[in-house]
Each structure stands twice: as structure tokens, then as C-alpha cells.
Amino acid sequence: MTTIVKILKYLAIALLLVAGAARAGDIEDADAAFEKRDYATALKKYMSAADKNNPYAQLQIANIYNQGFGVTQNYTEAVRWYKLAAAQGNAFAQMGLGFSYANGEGVTQNYAEAARWYKLAAEQGVAFAQAGLGFMYNKGQGMAQDYVEALRWYKLAAEQGNAFAQVKLGLKYANGDGVMQNHSEAARWYKLAASQEDAFAQYALGSMYYSGKGVAQDYAEAVRWSKLAAAQGIALAQYTVGFMYYKGQGVTQDYAEALRWYKAAAAQGNEIAQFNIGVMYVNGEGVAQNHVLAHMWFNLASIKGDADSAKNRDLTASRMTPQQIAEAQKLAYECQARNFKHCD
């Protein structure tokens, strides 16, 4: 569950505190030092409270080692402190252990243990853990696959504003995965996640506005959401923005802008964008006509076996000299070696 953000101090306001286990001053001073990024002082103060078995302090020490705040990052040490706090019923520590076991950080990866700790935290209402548990039920990791349970835990997390769970619900409703397909419901969850700047949700919402599924078709909205996702590096969104500039859908037609976005997607290996760049060089749209570069882009797009790209490459080659073909092949080789970056 690599997209989930790790636990930070700012999640730990409502933690269980053992009355009298540590002087209030230890925690207050430690929190104040942490806020000032004086991690050495914070760690010292948290240690003082942790010696008195304070679960909040134990959690904070775990977070410091997990994130490497002022210390060498040490997942093993983080797990040790998470366990101490989790044993006292601290929900955020239980969540941290679940994440550690799910990802093999500081412990041997163990999905069953991850699910166990996520469930303990999830039952205490921690949205991150509810989302993690939903993910594990959906994948059948550490437990029998159960789409009904996955949906239940995703909803609990999503209703608390967890963007990851909102995206997963959107996908389930969009694809009819474990639920009756419902594009309107998918759009509703995507909108909630997109408003939290989730890049995939922004892309998915843009696609729904483009196709008119679950929402009224609206090219301007499609461009708006796709641009937000494209700016965060989503290759398919970059391609979509390029296509809409090429067609003049929701924006004024602009070949130069279309080419710019196609190239951004092509640099991430998107073969459709690579093919379309080839077309633009053949036709001289937004650029001077250039058969060498067109051949190069068609050749790159054909790597994954696309027959149309290979056909267009060969058709373009029929208009070129042997020297031009050799140059195009050399450029394609160099572009691929640079992982599609700075190819023309």
C-alpha cells in the first residue's frame, strides 16, 4: 500500500494517555521542541516520558525513528517503540505496526500480522487503518479475499475523508467491482478525493467529464481536472490534455500546446502520445514537418508491439533516404537509452 502517507506527529492529538504516567511538562516540552524541529530535545523529553510507560511518548519516539527526524532512520527501532505503545491499546501505534508489517519495514513482511494490527486500529476509528484493512480484504492479503468487507472498511475510511479510500470506492463503483456499477457514485467519490489534490482522482474525474459518464459531459471541466492531474505527473492526464488541445475541446485549438503535453506523456513512455507526436511531425502540425523525427517517434511507439505505429513508421520510411532512416533509428536508440527524456 505504497500510496498511503506514513504516520506523522500531527496525527497524534487524541492519543491515549496514562494519567500520572509522566509529568505533563515532559510531553508539553517535547511537543514544543518537536514543533520547533529541535528533534534532539524532543527525543530526550519523549524518552523521559516513555520511561514511565507513556504510550503517547512511545508513539512519538517510534515516529521519530520511522521518519528519521534528527536521527538516522531506523525502522527496526521504530517497530520496537510502536509495539510498546500498541500493547497499551494506542490506535496510532497499532496502525504504525500494521503499515510496518504490510511493507516489511523493520520487520519481515507479514500480511497476516499487518491485517491484525490494522484491524485493531480500524476498530478504534483510525481512517488510515480502515483504508489499509479495506485494501487487504480487497487483495486477499493476510486473509480471505472479501469484497464486501473491503467495501465496508473503505466506506468507513472514506466517510472520514481518507482520499485513498475515496479513490478505491470510486474505482469499485466505476468498474462494478464487488458492487453494482454506478458511474454517478464513482464520480461522487472521485470528486471528494480530487478536492484533496489526489492526482489519480483528478485524472479519473477529468475522464468522466470528457465521456459524460456519471456527470454531464463538459469538456472545460475535463480539461480543468486533467490539467491538475497532469501537473502532478500523471502520464494519461498529460496525454488527455494534449489531445484536447489538438482537437480544440474545452480549449482553443493549439498544436504547440498539444505537442508540449504529448511530449510530457511521451517522456514517461506513453506510446499513444509518442504515436501522436509522430503524426504531428509528419503533418507539420505545431512544428516544421520532419520525417526523421516522425520515424523516430513511430519507432519508439512500436516498441510495445503496436501495429499502427509500426505501419506508420514504415510508411514514413518510404518517403526517406537510407541516410535519414539510419539517423532516425540512431535517434530512437539514443532516446530509449535516455528513458525517453530530451528526445528532440
N, C-alpha and C positions, 0 to 999 in steps of 0.2 A: 504494500500500500504506500507506494513511494511518494504520492502526491500529497499526503497528509503532512501538515506542518507540525514540527516537533513541539514538545511542551516547553513553554517559557514561564518565567516567574509571573507574568501578568495574568496567567490563568488561575493563580493560586490564592485568590482573595478569600474565598469561602471554604477554606480547608478546616478539617477537624483539628482543634487544639485541645490539648490535655490541660485542664485547669491546674495551675500551680506547678506544671512540669518544668517550666522555665520562667525566669523573670521576664515580664513584658518588655523591659528595656533591651534584653538581648535581641529579641525579634525586631523591635522597632529600630534599634540601631543598625541591625543587619540589613533590614529593608531599605533604610535611608542610605546606607553605604552602597547597596546594590543599585539603587536608582541613580546614584552619582557615578556609577561604574567603578567604584572603589571595591573591586572584587576581592582583594586580599583581606580587607577589613570585614567585608560581608561574610566571607567564608569563615573567618575566625569567630565571628559572633554567632553564626549559624551552628558552628561546631560546639560552641559553649551550650547552646540550647539543645542540640542533638544529644549531647552527653547526658542530658536529663530526660532523654527519650521523647522529645517533642517531635511529632510527625511532620509538622509544617517545616521545621528546620531540616529534618532528614530529607524531605522532598526537595527543598531548595538546594541542598548540597548535591543531591542527585542531578538536578537541573544544571548546576554549575559545571559538573564534570561531563554531563551529556553534551553540553553546548561548547565547552572549552572556554568559559568565561574566566579569564585571568589565570587559568591553569591549563596544563596540557590536556587536551580532550582525552577522556578515559571512559569508554563505555562500560568496562568491567566494574570500575569504581562506582559509576552511576547506578548500575544494576544493584550493587550491594546496598546502596542507600535507598533506592526505590523499594527494595524488599523489606527493609526495616520499617519504612513508613506504610507500605501496603499491608504489612502484617497487623498494623493497628487500624486497618479499615480505611486508610486515606485513599479516596477515589482517584485523585490525580496521579498518585504513585502507582496505583493498580493499572491505570491507563498507560503510564510510562513503561511498566513491565510488559504489558500487552504489546506495545509498539516494539520494545526491545526483542521480545521473543519472535514476533512476526518478521522482523527484519534481520535477526541474527546479530544484533549489536550488543556486545558484551556477554552474550550467551550463545550457545548453539541454537540455531533456528529451530523452533518447535511450535508448529501451528496450534497444537492442542493446548499448550500452555498459554499461548497468545490469546486464544479464544477464552480460556478460563479467566484470565485476568481482565480482558476486555469486558466480559460479561459481568464481573463483579463491579467494575466501574460504571458500566452501562446501566445496571440496575439502580445505581445511585444518581442516575440522570446526567452523566457526563456525555455530551453530544459527540465529542471526538471518539469516545469508546463505542457509542452506539453505532456510529458510522463504520468503525472498524469491524464491529461484530456483524453488521449487515453485509459488509464486503466478504467476510469469511464464510457466512452462510451462503452467500451467492456463489462463491467459488468452490464451496465444499472443502475448505482448508481447516483441518483440525476437527472437523465434524462432518456429519452427513449433509450433503447439499440440500438446501431447503429454501426455495424461492419465496415461500410465504413468510418465513421468519426473516429472510433478508429484507423483504419489503417492509415488514413491521418495524425493524430496527432503523432502516433508512428513514422511514417517516418520522419516527421519534426524533432522530438527529436533525432531519430537515426542518421540522417544525420549530426547532431551537435555533435555526439559522445557519446550520452547518452546510457550507457551499458544496463540499464533496458529496454529501448525501443528496442534496438537491439535484446535482448533476446526474447521479446514479438513478434517481427517481425519474428524471426527465428521459434518460435513455430507456428505462424499463417501459414507460408509457409510449414512447415513440416507436419502440420495436415490438411491443406486445410481449415483453419478456416476463413471464410469470403473472402478468395482468392483462386485462383486455386492452388492446391498442387504443390509445386516446391521445390524439395529437394536441388537443386543447390543454389537456392536463400536463402533457410534456412541456408545452410552451410555458405554462404557468410556473413550473419548477425551474426551467431554464432561465426565465426572467429573474427569479429570485437569486439564483446563483450568479447570473450575469451582472446584476446590480452590485454584487460584491467583487466584481472585476475578475471572475473566473473566466479564463481565456476560452476554454472549450465551450462553456455555456454561451459565451458571446458568439462564437462561431456557429453553434447549433441554432441559436435564436436567429442569427442572420440568415441561415439556410431556410428556416421556416418562413421568415418574411419573404424570402425570394420565391419559394414554391407555393406559398399560401396555405401551408398545412398547419392547422391549429390556430392560425391567425389570418386576418385579411392580408392578401398579397400587397406588399408595399416595398417597392424597390429602394426608396430612400431610406427606410428603416433597415432594409437588408444591407445596404452599403454602410450605414452607421455602425451597426453591430459587427459586421465583418471587418471593418477598419480597426475597431477596438481590439478584436482578436488578432488581426494581422500585425498590429503594433506590438503585440506580445509574442510574436514569432510563430503563430500557427500557420503552417505552410498552406493548408487548404483554404484558409481565410485569405491569405495573400493572393492565392490563385483566383479566388472568387472576386476580390476587389479588382484585380487586373482584368478579369473577364467583363465585369460590369462597366469599367472604363472603356474597354474595347467596344462593347455594344452600345454604350450610352444609356445604360439602365440605372435610373436613380441619380445619375450624374451626367454632366455634359461629356459627350464622347471625347476622349483624349488618348490618342495612341501612345504618346510618350509616357503618360502616367500608367497606362495599361502595361507597357513594356517594363516600367520600373517595378511594378508589383509582381509581374510574371518572373522577373529575374530574382526577386527576393524569394519566391517559392522555388524556383529552379535551383537556387543555391542550396536548398535543403533536399534536393533530389526529387522534387515533384516532376514526374515525367510528362504530365499533361501541360504544365507550364512550359517545360522545355520544348515540347512539340509546338505550342502556340508561338513561342519566340521564333522557332524555325519558320513558321508561316509568315510572321511579320517581316523577317529578313527576306524571304522570297518575294513578298509583295511590296516591300519598301514602305511599310506602314509604321510611321513614327521614327523610322531610321532609313538611311540610304540602303537601297537594295544590295544585298551581299550574299551571293550563293555559297561562298566559303563558310561564312558563319551559319547560314541556314543549314548546310550539310552537317556542320558540327553539332548543332542543337538537335537535329533529327537523329543523328547518330547516337547522341547521348540518351535521347528519349527511347531509343530502340533497345537499350541495354537490357531492360527487363522483359523483352520479348514482344513489345507492341508492334503488331504487323503494319499498322498505318504509318508509324514513324519510319520503319524500315523502307516501306514503299515510297514515302516522300523523300527519304534520303537518296534512294536510287534514282528517282525521277529528277531530283535536283542535280545529281551527279551526271546525268545525261546532257546537262547544259554546261558542264565544266570541263576544263582541260585536265589532263593527268596531273599536272603540277598543282592545280588548285585542289584537286581531290586529295593529293598527298598532304597538302598544307592543312586541309580541313581535318583529316584523320589525325595529324600531329596535334592540332589544337584540341581535338576531342580527348586524346590521350592525356595531354597536359591538364585539361580541365578536370578530368576524372581523378587524376593524381592529386589535384588540389581540393578534392572533395566538392567540386562544382563551384568553388569560390573564385571570383575575379576572372571569369572565362572569356569576356570580350570587352 
